[in-house]
């Protein structure tokens, strides 16, 4: 799985896979087999099942706004 994530993250071709991941051909063959068997779709479906949104709420007391968004005075002023 780390091999696939490295390829996706860097956008490199399979032949540039670092040696610490093993042979690039073996990693690509495993990736290809997993695509054929819909392994990645099943992983995505399992992880995106019923999300618990309790901890995804944004409270306005912790969100900082730029001073212009707060109604602060600023900008160019015309002088008579």
mmCIF file of the N, C-alpha and C atoms, coordinates in Angstrom:
data_MODEL
# 
_entry.id   MODEL 
# 
loop_
_atom_site.group_PDB 
_atom_site.id 
_atom_site.type_symbol 
_atom_site.label_atom_id 
_atom_site.label_alt_id 
_atom_site.label_comp_id 
_atom_site.label_asym_id 
_atom_site.label_entity_id 
_atom_site.label_seq_id 
_atom_site.pdbx_PDB_ins_code 
_atom_site.Cartn_x 
_atom_site.Cartn_y 
_atom_site.Cartn_z 
_atom_site.occupancy 
_atom_site.B_iso_or_equiv 
_atom_site.pdbx_formal_charge 
_atom_site.auth_seq_id 
_atom_site.auth_comp_id 
_atom_site.auth_asym_id 
_atom_site.auth_atom_id 
_atom_site.pdbx_PDB_model_num 
ATOM 1   N N  . UNK A 1 1  ? 0.824   -1.192 0.000   1.00 0.00 ? 1  UNK A N  1 
ATOM 2   C CA . UNK A 1 1  ? 0.000   0.000  0.000   1.00 0.00 ? 1  UNK A CA 1 
ATOM 3   C C  . UNK A 1 1  ? 0.870   1.259  0.000   1.00 0.00 ? 1  UNK A C  1 
ATOM 4   N N  . UNK A 1 2  ? 1.991   1.231  0.717   1.00 0.00 ? 2  UNK A N  1 
ATOM 5   C CA . UNK A 1 2  ? 2.876   2.396  0.761   1.00 0.00 ? 2  UNK A CA 1 
ATOM 6   C C  . UNK A 1 2  ? 3.425   2.731  -0.618  1.00 0.00 ? 2  UNK A C  1 
ATOM 7   N N  . UNK A 1 3  ? 3.665   1.715  -1.435  1.00 0.00 ? 3  UNK A N  1 
ATOM 8   C CA . UNK A 1 3  ? 4.190   1.958  -2.775  1.00 0.00 ? 3  UNK A CA 1 
ATOM 9   C C  . UNK A 1 3  ? 3.206   2.788  -3.592  1.00 0.00 ? 3  UNK A C  1 
ATOM 10  N N  . UNK A 1 4  ? 1.944   2.407  -3.524  1.00 0.00 ? 4  UNK A N  1 
ATOM 11  C CA . UNK A 1 4  ? 0.912   3.107  -4.280  1.00 0.00 ? 4  UNK A CA 1 
ATOM 12  C C  . UNK A 1 4  ? 0.782   4.535  -3.787  1.00 0.00 ? 4  UNK A C  1 
ATOM 13  N N  . UNK A 1 5  ? 0.791   4.725  -2.488  1.00 0.00 ? 5  UNK A N  1 
ATOM 14  C CA . UNK A 1 5  ? 0.689   6.083  -1.948  1.00 0.00 ? 5  UNK A CA 1 
ATOM 15  C C  . UNK A 1 5  ? 1.885   6.938  -2.352  1.00 0.00 ? 5  UNK A C  1 
ATOM 16  N N  . UNK A 1 6  ? 3.073   6.345  -2.417  1.00 0.00 ? 6  UNK A N  1 
ATOM 17  C CA . UNK A 1 6  ? 4.255   7.090  -2.833  1.00 0.00 ? 6  UNK A CA 1 
ATOM 18  C C  . UNK A 1 6  ? 4.129   7.528  -4.284  1.00 0.00 ? 6  UNK A C  1 
ATOM 19  N N  . UNK A 1 7  ? 3.660   6.621  -5.139  1.00 0.00 ? 7  UNK A N  1 
ATOM 20  C CA . UNK A 1 7  ? 3.483   6.938  -6.558  1.00 0.00 ? 7  UNK A CA 1 
ATOM 21  C C  . UNK A 1 7  ? 2.446   8.046  -6.733  1.00 0.00 ? 7  UNK A C  1 
ATOM 22  N N  . UNK A 1 8  ? 1.343   7.953  -6.014  1.00 0.00 ? 8  UNK A N  1 
ATOM 23  C CA . UNK A 1 8  ? 0.291   8.970  -6.123  1.00 0.00 ? 8  UNK A CA 1 
ATOM 24  C C  . UNK A 1 8  ? 0.789   10.311 -5.601  1.00 0.00 ? 8  UNK A C  1 
ATOM 25  N N  . UNK A 1 9  ? 1.500   10.303 -4.492  1.00 0.00 ? 9  UNK A N  1 
ATOM 26  C CA . UNK A 1 9  ? 1.983   11.536 -3.871  1.00 0.00 ? 9  UNK A CA 1 
ATOM 27  C C  . UNK A 1 9  ? 3.019   12.242 -4.742  1.00 0.00 ? 9  UNK A C  1 
ATOM 28  N N  . UNK A 1 10 ? 3.929   11.497 -5.376  1.00 0.00 ? 10 UNK A N  1 
ATOM 29  C CA . UNK A 1 10 ? 5.007   12.109 -6.129  1.00 0.00 ? 10 UNK A CA 1 
ATOM 30  C C  . UNK A 1 10 ? 4.689   12.259 -7.613  1.00 0.00 ? 10 UNK A C  1 
ATOM 31  N N  . UNK A 1 11 ? 3.789   11.446 -8.128  1.00 0.00 ? 11 UNK A N  1 
ATOM 32  C CA . UNK A 1 11 ? 3.484   11.493 -9.552  1.00 0.00 ? 11 UNK A CA 1 
ATOM 33  C C  . UNK A 1 11 ? 4.584   10.889 -10.414 1.00 0.00 ? 11 UNK A C  1 
ATOM 34  N N  . UNK A 1 12 ? 5.447   10.103 -9.817  1.00 0.00 ? 12 UNK A N  1 
ATOM 35  C CA . UNK A 1 12 ? 6.571   9.494  -10.531 1.00 0.00 ? 12 UNK A CA 1 
ATOM 36  C C  . UNK A 1 12 ? 6.128   8.242  -11.275 1.00 0.00 ? 12 UNK A C  1 
ATOM 37  N N  . UNK A 1 13 ? 6.871   7.851  -12.300 1.00 0.00 ? 13 UNK A N  1 
ATOM 38  C CA . UNK A 1 13 ? 6.589   6.568  -12.955 1.00 0.00 ? 13 UNK A CA 1 
ATOM 39  C C  . UNK A 1 13 ? 6.998   5.408  -12.044 1.00 0.00 ? 13 UNK A C  1 
ATOM 40  N N  . UNK A 1 14 ? 6.433   4.249  -12.318 1.00 0.00 ? 14 UNK A N  1 
ATOM 41  C CA . UNK A 1 14 ? 6.697   3.080  -11.477 1.00 0.00 ? 14 UNK A CA 1 
ATOM 42  C C  . UNK A 1 14 ? 8.176   2.718  -11.441 1.00 0.00 ? 14 UNK A C  1 
ATOM 43  N N  . UNK A 1 15 ? 8.893   2.941  -12.521 1.00 0.00 ? 15 UNK A N  1 
ATOM 44  C CA . UNK A 1 15 ? 10.321  2.586  -12.571 1.00 0.00 ? 15 UNK A CA 1 
ATOM 45  C C  . UNK A 1 15 ? 11.159  3.426  -11.618 1.00 0.00 ? 15 UNK A C  1 
ATOM 46  N N  . UNK A 1 16 ? 10.652  4.574  -11.167 1.00 0.00 ? 16 UNK A N  1 
ATOM 47  C CA . UNK A 1 16 ? 11.386  5.434  -10.236 1.00 0.00 ? 16 UNK A CA 1 
ATOM 48  C C  . UNK A 1 16 ? 11.081  5.119  -8.774  1.00 0.00 ? 16 UNK A C  1 
ATOM 49  N N  . UNK A 1 17 ? 10.371  4.046  -8.522  1.00 0.00 ? 17 UNK A N  1 
ATOM 50  C CA . UNK A 1 17 ? 10.035  3.650  -7.152  1.00 0.00 ? 17 UNK A CA 1 
ATOM 51  C C  . UNK A 1 17 ? 11.316  3.351  -6.372  1.00 0.00 ? 17 UNK A C  1 
ATOM 52  N N  . UNK A 1 18 ? 11.513  3.957  -5.197  1.00 0.00 ? 18 UNK A N  1 
ATOM 53  C CA . UNK A 1 18 ? 12.742  3.713  -4.430  1.00 0.00 ? 18 UNK A CA 1 
ATOM 54  C C  . UNK A 1 18 ? 12.922  2.232  -4.085  1.00 0.00 ? 18 UNK A C  1 
ATOM 55  N N  . UNK A 1 19 ? 14.164  1.849  -3.933  1.00 0.00 ? 19 UNK A N  1 
ATOM 56  C CA . UNK A 1 19 ? 14.508  0.444  -3.676  1.00 0.00 ? 19 UNK A CA 1 
ATOM 57  C C  . UNK A 1 19 ? 13.959  -0.058 -2.344  1.00 0.00 ? 19 UNK A C  1 
ATOM 58  N N  . UNK A 1 20 ? 13.719  0.831  -1.389  1.00 0.00 ? 20 UNK A N  1 
ATOM 59  C CA . UNK A 1 20 ? 13.214  0.375  -0.088  1.00 0.00 ? 20 UNK A CA 1 
ATOM 60  C C  . UNK A 1 20 ? 11.818  -0.234 -0.184  1.00 0.00 ? 20 UNK A C  1 
ATOM 61  N N  . UNK A 1 21 ? 11.100  0.041  -1.297  1.00 0.00 ? 21 UNK A N  1 
ATOM 62  C CA . UNK A 1 21 ? 9.781   -0.563 -1.507  1.00 0.00 ? 21 UNK A CA 1 
ATOM 63  C C  . UNK A 1 21 ? 9.865   -1.899 -2.226  1.00 0.00 ? 21 UNK A C  1 
ATOM 64  N N  . UNK A 1 22 ? 11.040  -2.281 -2.660  1.00 0.00 ? 22 UNK A N  1 
ATOM 65  C CA . UNK A 1 22 ? 11.201  -3.539 -3.371  1.00 0.00 ? 22 UNK A CA 1 
ATOM 66  C C  . UNK A 1 22 ? 11.227  -3.311 -4.872  1.00 0.00 ? 22 UNK A C  1 
ATOM 67  N N  . UNK A 1 23 ? 11.073  -4.381 -5.608  1.00 0.00 ? 23 UNK A N  1 
ATOM 68  C CA . UNK A 1 23 ? 11.106  -4.325 -7.061  1.00 0.00 ? 23 UNK A CA 1 
ATOM 69  C C  . UNK A 1 23 ? 9.892   -3.564 -7.578  1.00 0.00 ? 23 UNK A C  1 
ATOM 70  N N  . UNK A 1 24 ? 10.109  -2.605 -8.486  1.00 0.00 ? 24 UNK A N  1 
ATOM 71  C CA . UNK A 1 24 ? 9.000   -1.798 -8.990  1.00 0.00 ? 24 UNK A CA 1 
ATOM 72  C C  . UNK A 1 24 ? 8.008   -2.648 -9.779  1.00 0.00 ? 24 UNK A C  1 
ATOM 73  N N  . UNK A 1 25 ? 8.498   -3.666 -10.466 1.00 0.00 ? 25 UNK A N  1 
ATOM 74  C CA . UNK A 1 25 ? 7.631   -4.520 -11.264 1.00 0.00 ? 25 UNK A CA 1 
ATOM 75  C C  . UNK A 1 25 ? 6.664   -5.307 -10.381 1.00 0.00 ? 25 UNK A C  1 
ATOM 76  N N  . UNK A 1 26 ? 7.157   -5.796 -9.265  1.00 0.00 ? 26 UNK A N  1 
ATOM 77  C CA . UNK A 1 26 ? 6.303   -6.531 -8.327  1.00 0.00 ? 26 UNK A CA 1 
ATOM 78  C C  . UNK A 1 26 ? 5.246   -5.610 -7.729  1.00 0.00 ? 26 UNK A C  1 
ATOM 79  N N  . UNK A 1 27 ? 5.651   -4.386 -7.379  1.00 0.00 ? 27 UNK A N  1 
ATOM 80  C CA . UNK A 1 27 ? 4.707   -3.421 -6.806  1.00 0.00 ? 27 UNK A CA 1 
ATOM 81  C C  . UNK A 1 27 ? 3.633   -3.061 -7.829  1.00 0.00 ? 27 UNK A C  1 
ATOM 82  N N  . UNK A 1 28 ? 4.046   -2.844 -9.090  1.00 0.00 ? 28 UNK A N  1 
ATOM 83  C CA . UNK A 1 28 ? 3.057   -2.515 -10.118 1.00 0.00 ? 28 UNK A CA 1 
ATOM 84  C C  . UNK A 1 28 ? 2.119   -3.680 -10.383 1.00 0.00 ? 28 UNK A C  1 
ATOM 85  N N  . UNK A 1 29 ? 2.648   -4.899 -10.405 1.00 0.00 ? 29 UNK A N  1 
ATOM 86  C CA . UNK A 1 29 ? 1.801   -6.081 -10.636 1.00 0.00 ? 29 UNK A CA 1 
ATOM 87  C C  . UNK A 1 29 ? 0.764   -6.217 -9.515  1.00 0.00 ? 29 UNK A C  1 
ATOM 88  N N  . UNK A 1 30 ? 1.181   -5.992 -8.271  1.00 0.00 ? 30 UNK A N  1 
ATOM 89  C CA . UNK A 1 30 ? 0.247   -6.051 -7.139  1.00 0.00 ? 30 UNK A CA 1 
ATOM 90  C C  . UNK A 1 30 ? -0.821  -4.963 -7.274  1.00 0.00 ? 30 UNK A C  1 
ATOM 91  N N  . UNK A 1 31 ? -0.392  -3.729 -7.645  1.00 0.00 ? 31 UNK A N  1 
ATOM 92  C CA . UNK A 1 31 ? -1.332  -2.630 -7.854  1.00 0.00 ? 31 UNK A CA 1 
ATOM 93  C C  . UNK A 1 31 ? -2.339  -2.977 -8.944  1.00 0.00 ? 31 UNK A C  1 
ATOM 94  N N  . UNK A 1 32 ? -1.849  -3.530 -10.044 1.00 0.00 ? 32 UNK A N  1 
ATOM 95  C CA . UNK A 1 32 ? -2.721  -3.895 -11.157 1.00 0.00 ? 32 UNK A CA 1 
ATOM 96  C C  . UNK A 1 32 ? -3.725  -4.977 -10.747 1.00 0.00 ? 32 UNK A C  1 
ATOM 97  N N  . UNK A 1 33 ? -3.263  -5.966 -10.005 1.00 0.00 ? 33 UNK A N  1 
ATOM 98  C CA . UNK A 1 33 ? -4.164  -7.025 -9.528  1.00 0.00 ? 33 UNK A CA 1 
ATOM 99  C C  . UNK A 1 33 ? -5.223  -6.473 -8.590  1.00 0.00 ? 33 UNK A C  1 
ATOM 100 N N  . UNK A 1 34 ? -4.817  -5.544 -7.721  1.00 0.00 ? 34 UNK A N  1 
ATOM 101 C CA . UNK A 1 34 ? -5.769  -4.944 -6.781  1.00 0.00 ? 34 UNK A CA 1 
ATOM 102 C C  . UNK A 1 34 ? -6.810  -4.107 -7.514  1.00 0.00 ? 34 UNK A C  1 
ATOM 103 N N  . UNK A 1 35 ? -6.392  -3.418 -8.575  1.00 0.00 ? 35 UNK A N  1 
ATOM 104 C CA . UNK A 1 35 ? -7.353  -2.643 -9.376  1.00 0.00 ? 35 UNK A CA 1 
ATOM 105 C C  . UNK A 1 35 ? -8.366  -3.566 -10.040 1.00 0.00 ? 35 UNK A C  1 
ATOM 106 N N  . UNK A 1 36 ? -7.889  -4.675 -10.565 1.00 0.00 ? 36 UNK A N  1 
ATOM 107 C CA . UNK A 1 36 ? -8.775  -5.635 -11.209 1.00 0.00 ? 36 UNK A CA 1 
ATOM 108 C C  . UNK A 1 36 ? -9.763  -6.237 -10.218 1.00 0.00 ? 36 UNK A C  1 
ATOM 109 N N  . UNK A 1 37 ? -9.325  -6.469 -8.988  1.00 0.00 ? 37 UNK A N  1 
ATOM 110 C CA . UNK A 1 37 ? -10.171 -7.080 -7.963  1.00 0.00 ? 37 UNK A CA 1 
ATOM 111 C C  . UNK A 1 37 ? -10.991 -6.048 -7.180  1.00 0.00 ? 37 UNK A C  1 
ATOM 112 N N  . UNK A 1 38 ? -10.938 -4.781 -7.570  1.00 0.00 ? 38 UNK A N  1 
ATOM 113 C CA . UNK A 1 38 ? -11.682 -3.685 -6.902  1.00 0.00 ? 38 UNK A CA 1 
ATOM 114 C C  . UNK A 1 38 ? -11.342 -3.538 -5.422  1.00 0.00 ? 38 UNK A C  1 
ATOM 115 N N  . UNK A 1 39 ? -10.101 -3.816 -5.070  1.00 0.00 ? 39 UNK A N  1 
ATOM 116 C CA . UNK A 1 39 ? -9.681  -3.686 -3.674  1.00 0.00 ? 39 UNK A CA 1 
ATOM 117 C C  . UNK A 1 39 ? -9.749  -2.236 -3.228  1.00 0.00 ? 39 UNK A C  1 
ATOM 118 N N  . UNK A 1 40 ? -9.289  -1.302 -4.070  1.00 0.00 ? 40 UNK A N  1 
ATOM 119 C CA . UNK A 1 40 ? -9.288  0.108  -3.697  1.00 0.00 ? 40 UNK A CA 1 
ATOM 120 C C  . UNK A 1 40 ? -10.699 0.650  -3.534  1.00 0.00 ? 40 UNK A C  1 
ATOM 121 N N  . UNK A 1 41 ? -11.628 0.175  -4.349  1.00 0.00 ? 41 UNK A N  1 
ATOM 122 C CA . UNK A 1 41 ? -13.023 0.600  -4.206  1.00 0.00 ? 41 UNK A CA 1 
ATOM 123 C C  . UNK A 1 41 ? -13.599 0.108  -2.887  1.00 0.00 ? 41 UNK A C  1 
ATOM 124 N N  . UNK A 1 42 ? -13.275 -1.127 -2.526  1.00 0.00 ? 42 UNK A N  1 
ATOM 125 C CA . UNK A 1 42 ? -13.772 -1.657 -1.251  1.00 0.00 ? 42 UNK A CA 1 
ATOM 126 C C  . UNK A 1 42 ? -13.156 -0.927 -0.061  1.00 0.00 ? 42 UNK A C  1 
ATOM 127 N N  . UNK A 1 43 ? -11.879 -0.551 -0.164  1.00 0.00 ? 43 UNK A N  1 
ATOM 128 C CA . UNK A 1 43 ? -11.239 0.231  0.907   1.00 0.00 ? 43 UNK A CA 1 
ATOM 129 C C  . UNK A 1 43 ? -11.919 1.582  1.029   1.00 0.00 ? 43 UNK A C  1 
ATOM 130 N N  . UNK A 1 44 ? -12.147 2.254  -0.109  1.00 0.00 ? 44 UNK A N  1 
ATOM 131 C CA . UNK A 1 44 ? -12.819 3.546  -0.093  1.00 0.00 ? 44 UNK A CA 1 
ATOM 132 C C  . UNK A 1 44 ? -14.218 3.439  0.488   1.00 0.00 ? 44 UNK A C  1 
ATOM 133 N N  . UNK A 1 45 ? -14.974 2.431  0.072   1.00 0.00 ? 45 UNK A N  1 
ATOM 134 C CA . UNK A 1 45 ? -16.329 2.250  0.598   1.00 0.00 ? 45 UNK A CA 1 
ATOM 135 C C  . UNK A 1 45 ? -16.328 1.999  2.098   1.00 0.00 ? 45 UNK A C  1 
ATOM 136 N N  . UNK A 1 46 ? -15.363 1.221  2.584   1.00 0.00 ? 46 UNK A N  1 
ATOM 137 C CA . UNK A 1 46 ? -15.291 0.930  4.021   1.00 0.00 ? 46 UNK A CA 1 
ATOM 138 C C  . UNK A 1 46 ? -14.927 2.179  4.820   1.00 0.00 ? 46 UNK A C  1 
ATOM 139 N N  . UNK A 1 47 ? -14.032 2.989  4.282   1.00 0.00 ? 47 UNK A N  1 
ATOM 140 C CA . UNK A 1 47 ? -13.600 4.185  5.016   1.00 0.00 ? 47 UNK A CA 1 
ATOM 141 C C  . UNK A 1 47 ? -14.583 5.338  4.913   1.00 0.00 ? 47 UNK A C  1 
ATOM 142 N N  . UNK A 1 48 ? -15.378 5.358  3.863   1.00 0.00 ? 48 UNK A N  1 
ATOM 143 C CA . UNK A 1 48 ? -16.315 6.465  3.698   1.00 0.00 ? 48 UNK A CA 1 
ATOM 144 C C  . UNK A 1 48 ? -17.734 6.061  4.058   1.00 0.00 ? 48 UNK A C  1 
ATOM 145 N N  . UNK A 1 49 ? -17.888 5.019  4.815   1.00 0.00 ? 49 UNK A N  1 
ATOM 146 C CA . UNK A 1 49 ? -19.199 4.521  5.211   1.00 0.00 ? 49 UNK A CA 1 
ATOM 147 C C  . UNK A 1 49 ? -20.068 5.567  5.882   1.00 0.00 ? 49 UNK A C  1 
ATOM 148 N N  . UNK A 1 50 ? -20.369 5.438  7.109   1.00 0.00 ? 50 UNK A N  1 
ATOM 149 C CA . UNK A 1 50 ? -21.234 6.352  7.848   1.00 0.00 ? 50 UNK A CA 1 
ATOM 150 C C  . UNK A 1 50 ? -20.352 7.234  8.725   1.00 0.00 ? 50 UNK A C  1 
ATOM 151 N N  . UNK A 1 51 ? -19.951 8.410  8.235   1.00 0.00 ? 51 UNK A N  1 
ATOM 152 C CA . UNK A 1 51 ? -19.036 9.246  9.020   1.00 0.00 ? 51 UNK A CA 1 
ATOM 153 C C  . UNK A 1 51 ? -19.710 9.818  10.264  1.00 0.00 ? 51 UNK A C  1 
ATOM 154 N N  . UNK A 1 52 ? -18.967 9.885  11.323  1.00 0.00 ? 52 UNK A N  1 
ATOM 155 C CA . UNK A 1 52 ? -19.444 10.483 12.557  1.00 0.00 ? 52 UNK A CA 1 
ATOM 156 C C  . UNK A 1 52 ? -19.078 11.964 12.513  1.00 0.00 ? 52 UNK A C  1 
ATOM 157 N N  . UNK A 1 53 ? -20.057 12.817 12.290  1.00 0.00 ? 53 UNK A N  1 
ATOM 158 C CA . UNK A 1 53 ? -19.798 14.240 12.088  1.00 0.00 ? 53 UNK A CA 1 
ATOM 159 C C  . UNK A 1 53 ? -19.697 15.031 13.403  1.00 0.00 ? 53 UNK A C  1 
ATOM 160 N N  . UNK A 1 54 ? -19.708 14.338 14.532  1.00 0.00 ? 54 UNK A N  1 
ATOM 161 C CA . UNK A 1 54 ? -19.657 15.025 15.818  1.00 0.00 ? 54 UNK A CA 1 
ATOM 162 C C  . UNK A 1 54 ? -18.400 15.882 15.958  1.00 0.00 ? 54 UNK A C  1 
ATOM 163 N N  . UNK A 1 55 ? -17.274 15.379 15.489  1.00 0.00 ? 55 UNK A N  1 
ATOM 164 C CA . UNK A 1 55 ? -16.017 16.097 15.650  1.00 0.00 ? 55 UNK A CA 1 
ATOM 165 C C  . UNK A 1 55 ? -15.664 16.939 14.428  1.00 0.00 ? 55 UNK A C  1 
ATOM 166 N N  . UNK A 1 56 ? -16.545 17.015 13.448  1.00 0.00 ? 56 UNK A N  1 
ATOM 167 C CA . UNK A 1 56 ? -16.275 17.790 12.246  1.00 0.00 ? 56 UNK A CA 1 
ATOM 168 C C  . UNK A 1 56 ? -16.950 19.154 12.272  1.00 0.00 ? 56 UNK A C  1 
ATOM 169 N N  . UNK A 1 57 ? -17.597 19.492 13.372  1.00 0.00 ? 57 UNK A N  1 
ATOM 170 C CA . UNK A 1 57 ? -18.279 20.778 13.477  1.00 0.00 ? 57 UNK A CA 1 
ATOM 171 C C  . UNK A 1 57 ? -17.269 21.898 13.692  1.00 0.00 ? 57 UNK A C  1 
ATOM 172 N N  . UNK A 1 58 ? -17.542 23.052 13.118  1.00 0.00 ? 58 UNK A N  1 
ATOM 173 C CA . UNK A 1 58 ? -16.685 24.216 13.285  1.00 0.00 ? 58 UNK A CA 1 
ATOM 174 C C  . UNK A 1 58 ? -17.428 25.218 14.151  1.00 0.00 ? 58 UNK A C  1 
ATOM 175 N N  . UNK A 1 59 ? -16.801 25.600 15.226  1.00 0.00 ? 59 UNK A N  1 
ATOM 176 C CA . UNK A 1 59 ? -17.387 26.558 16.143  1.00 0.00 ? 59 UNK A CA 1 
ATOM 177 C C  . UNK A 1 59 ? -16.848 27.939 15.794  1.00 0.00 ? 59 UNK A C  1 
ATOM 178 N N  . UNK A 1 60 ? -17.720 28.938 15.714  1.00 0.00 ? 60 UNK A N  1 
ATOM 179 C CA . UNK A 1 60 ? -17.315 30.280 15.299  1.00 0.00 ? 60 UNK A CA 1 
ATOM 180 C C  . UNK A 1 60 ? -16.377 30.936 16.303  1.00 0.00 ? 60 UNK A C  1 
ATOM 181 N N  . UNK A 1 61 ? -16.302 30.426 17.508  1.00 0.00 ? 61 UNK A N  1 
ATOM 182 C CA . UNK A 1 61 ? -15.419 31.053 18.494  1.00 0.00 ? 61 UNK A CA 1 
ATOM 183 C C  . UNK A 1 61 ? -13.950 30.741 18.227  1.00 0.00 ? 61 UNK A C  1 
ATOM 184 N N  . UNK A 1 62 ? -13.665 29.739 17.410  1.00 0.00 ? 62 UNK A N  1 
ATOM 185 C CA . UNK A 1 62 ? -12.271 29.407 17.152  1.00 0.00 ? 62 UNK A CA 1 
ATOM 186 C C  . UNK A 1 62 ? -11.817 29.806 15.758  1.00 0.00 ? 62 UNK A C  1 
ATOM 187 N N  . UNK A 1 63 ? -12.731 30.336 14.942  1.00 0.00 ? 63 UNK A N  1 
ATOM 188 C CA . UNK A 1 63 ? -12.385 30.713 13.582  1.00 0.00 ? 63 UNK A CA 1 
ATOM 189 C C  . UNK A 1 63 ? -11.963 32.172 13.564  1.00 0.00 ? 63 UNK A C  1 
ATOM 190 N N  . UNK A 1 64 ? -10.748 32.426 13.096  1.00 0.00 ? 64 UNK A N  1 
ATOM 191 C CA . UNK A 1 64 ? -10.262 33.797 13.018  1.00 0.00 ? 64 UNK A CA 1 
ATOM 192 C C  . UNK A 1 64 ? -10.584 34.365 11.642  1.00 0.00 ? 64 UNK A C  1 
ATOM 193 N N  . UNK A 1 65 ? -11.048 35.598 11.638  1.00 0.00 ? 65 UNK A N  1 
ATOM 194 C CA . UNK A 1 65 ? -11.418 36.278 10.413  1.00 0.00 ? 65 UNK A CA 1 
ATOM 195 C C  . UNK A 1 65 ? -10.475 37.452 10.214  1.00 0.00 ? 65 UNK A C  1 
ATOM 196 N N  . UNK A 1 66 ? -10.190 37.729 8.966   1.00 0.00 ? 66 UNK A N  1 
ATOM 197 C CA . UNK A 1 66 ? -9.378  38.897 8.657   1.00 0.00 ? 66 UNK A CA 1 
ATOM 198 C C  . UNK A 1 66 ? -10.091 40.148 9.151   1.00 0.00 ? 66 UNK A C  1 
ATOM 199 N N  . UNK A 1 67 ? -9.358  41.170 9.536   1.00 0.00 ? 67 UNK A N  1 
ATOM 200 C CA . UNK A 1 67 ? -9.976  42.340 10.159  1.00 0.00 ? 67 UNK A CA 1 
ATOM 201 C C  . UNK A 1 67 ? -10.971 43.026 9.244   1.00 0.00 ? 67 UNK A C  1 
ATOM 202 N N  . UNK A 1 68 ? -10.799 42.924 7.921   1.00 0.00 ? 68 UNK A N  1 
ATOM 203 C CA . UNK A 1 68 ? -11.770 43.518 7.013   1.00 0.00 ? 68 UNK A CA 1 
ATOM 204 C C  . UNK A 1 68 ? -13.082 42.745 7.029   1.00 0.00 ? 68 UNK A C  1 
ATOM 205 N N  . UNK A 1 69 ? -13.024 41.487 7.365   1.00 0.00 ? 69 UNK A N  1 
ATOM 206 C CA . UNK A 1 69 ? -14.230 40.681 7.447   1.00 0.00 ? 69 UNK A CA 1 
ATOM 207 C C  . UNK A 1 69 ? -15.011 40.922 8.735   1.00 0.00 ? 69 UNK A C  1 
ATOM 208 N N  . UNK A 1 70 ? -14.404 41.603 9.696   1.00 0.00 ? 70 UNK A N  1 
ATOM 209 C CA . UNK A 1 70 ? -15.059 41.879 10.966  1.00 0.00 ? 70 UNK A CA 1 
ATOM 210 C C  . UNK A 1 70 ? -15.773 43.221 10.960  1.00 0.00 ? 70 UNK A C  1 
ATOM 211 N N  . UNK A 1 71 ? -15.684 43.956 9.887   1.00 0.00 ? 71 UNK A N  1 
ATOM 212 C CA . UNK A 1 71 ? -16.328 45.268 9.826   1.00 0.00 ? 71 UNK A CA 1 
ATOM 213 C C  . UNK A 1 71 ? -15.422 46.367 10.343  1.00 0.00 ? 71 UNK A C  1 
ATOM 214 N N  . UNK A 1 72 ? -14.129 46.109 10.421  1.00 0.00 ? 72 UNK A N  1 
ATOM 215 C CA . UNK A 1 72 ? -13.206 47.141 10.902  1.00 0.00 ? 72 UNK A CA 1 
ATOM 216 C C  . UNK A 1 72 ? -13.072 48.239 9.862   1.00 0.00 ? 72 UNK A C  1 
ATOM 217 N N  . UNK A 1 73 ? -12.806 49.414 10.340  1.00 0.00 ? 73 UNK A N  1 
ATOM 218 C CA . UNK A 1 73 ? -12.623 50.555 9.438   1.00 0.00 ? 73 UNK A CA 1 
ATOM 219 C C  . UNK A 1 73 ? -11.280 50.411 8.746   1.00 0.00 ? 73 UNK A C  1 
ATOM 220 N N  . UNK A 1 74 ? -11.234 50.792 7.526   1.00 0.00 ? 74 UNK A N  1 
ATOM 221 C CA . UNK A 1 74 ? -9.975  50.698 6.782   1.00 0.00 ? 74 UNK A CA 1 
ATOM 222 C C  . UNK A 1 74 ? -10.195 51.121 5.351   1.00 0.00 ? 74 UNK A C  1 
ATOM 223 N N  . UNK A 1 75 ? -9.177  51.030 4.570   1.00 0.00 ? 75 UNK A N  1 
ATOM 224 C CA . UNK A 1 75 ? -9.273  51.391 3.178   1.00 0.00 ? 75 UNK A CA 1 
ATOM 225 C C  . UNK A 1 75 ? -8.904  52.843 2.968   1.00 0.00 ? 75 UNK A C  1 
ATOM 226 N N  . UNK A 1 76 ? -9.098  53.288 1.742   1.00 0.00 ? 76 UNK A N  1 
ATOM 227 C CA . UNK A 1 76 ? -8.761  54.658 1.407   1.00 0.00 ? 76 UNK A CA 1 
ATOM 228 C C  . UNK A 1 76 ? -9.825  55.603 1.907   1.00 0.00 ? 76 UNK A C  1 
ATOM 229 N N  . UNK A 1 77 ? -9.382  56.720 2.408   1.00 0.00 ? 77 UNK A N  1 
ATOM 230 C CA . UNK A 1 77 ? -10.326 57.736 2.877   1.00 0.00 ? 77 UNK A CA 1 
ATOM 231 C C  . UNK A 1 77 ? -10.125 58.993 2.035   1.00 0.00 ? 77 UNK A C  1 
ATOM 232 N N  . UNK A 1 78 ? -11.220 59.514 1.565   1.00 0.00 ? 78 UNK A N  1 
ATOM 233 C CA . UNK A 1 78 ? -11.141 60.744 0.770   1.00 0.00 ? 78 UNK A CA 1 
ATOM 234 C C  . UNK A 1 78 ? -11.023 61.930 1.715   1.00 0.00 ? 78 UNK A C  1 
ATOM 235 N N  . UNK A 1 79 ? -10.024 62.762 1.484   1.00 0.00 ? 79 UNK A N  1 
ATOM 236 C CA . UNK A 1 79 ? -9.832  63.944 2.321   1.00 0.00 ? 79 UNK A CA 1 
ATOM 237 C C  . UNK A 1 79 ? -10.406 65.155 1.596   1.00 0.00 ? 79 UNK A C  1 
ATOM 238 N N  . UNK A 1 80 ? -11.175 65.984 2.313   1.00 0.00 ? 80 UNK A N  1 
ATOM 239 C CA . UNK A 1 80 ? -11.758 67.169 1.664   1.00 0.00 ? 80 UNK A CA 1 
ATOM 240 C C  . UNK A 1 80 ? -10.717 68.225 1.336   1.00 0.00 ? 80 UNK A C  1 
# 
